[in-house]
Amino acid sequence: MISFEERKKRALKRLAETGADADIIEILERINSIEKFFTTSSCSGRIVLLKIPHAGSKREAKF
């Protein structure tokens, strides 16, 4: 199983490579600066917050 830290590192690398809507860059930077949080996809028209017990367990997520 991939660690949280590795998943965050990969997500931030992907964000740096693909970019995001200019309207939300500031909020993404704030979220991603928090140790226990990171963004996985970005769109200025929506937001979903999930707490998942471990990687690959979206079905067990709490919204």
Secondary structure, 3 states (H helix, E strand, C coil): CCCHHHHHHHHHHHHHHHCCCHHHHHHHHHHHCCCCCCCCCCCCCCCCCCECCCCCCHHHCEC
